[in-house]
Amino acid sequence: MLVKHPHVWVLTDDMYEHLVYDDFEFFTPAQVEPRLYERTLTLNGVSKAYCLTGCGIGFAGGAEPLIKRWR
């Protein structure tokens, strides 16, 4: 669906990426469909993965043109 609509940007919240069980592997939408890379902004932080509840440290990653647009 997203590949067919190039005007739609993708925003993912990967806060829980390290909290997986059994043989589950985490993948971002851009890993699953590389054609989405240029318009995917990934948000994450340290509170869940590093047991820092209440800590407001977060970060974002994406293609350079996308990041420059959000500065």
N, C-alpha and C positions, 0 to 999 in steps of 0.2 A: 504494500500500500504506500509506504513512504517513498520508495524508489519512483513510483509513478507520479508523485506529487513533489517536484523539486522545489517548490516555493515554501514547503513546510520544513521548519528547522526542528532538530531533535535535542531535547534537554533531558539528560539522565541524572538521577541521584543515586550514586553508587556507594552510599554510606555503609551498606551492609555487605560489601563485596568479600570481606575476609571472614564473615560468619557463615560458613558453609559446613555441611555435614555429609558424612559417608563419602561417596565418590563424586559428588556434585562438583562441577567446574563452573566458575563464574566467567561470563563473557559479556562485554559491553555491546550495545547495538552496532557500533562501528566495527567491532571485530566480527560480528555475525554477518554484516553486510557492508563491506568496505566502500561501496558507493555512497554510503551515508557519512563517511568520515569528514568531508569538508563542511558539513552543516550540522555536526553533532557537538554539543557543549556538554562536557561531563563534570558534574559537581561531586565533591567528596569532602571528607573531614576526618578528624582524628578521634572524635568522642566515642564511636562504637568500636572500631577495630583496636584501639589502644586503651580502652576502659577509662576514658577521660570524660565521664559524664559531666555535662554542664560546661565543658570547654568549647568555646566558640571559634576554634581554629578550623577554617575550611579552605578549600582551594578549587580551582576550576582548570580544566584543560580542554584544548581543542585545536583545530587547525589555526595557523597563524592569522589568516585574514579574519577569521571569526573572533579570535581573542582581541585583535586590534580594534575591531568594531565595537567591543564592549568596554574598552578602556574609558 
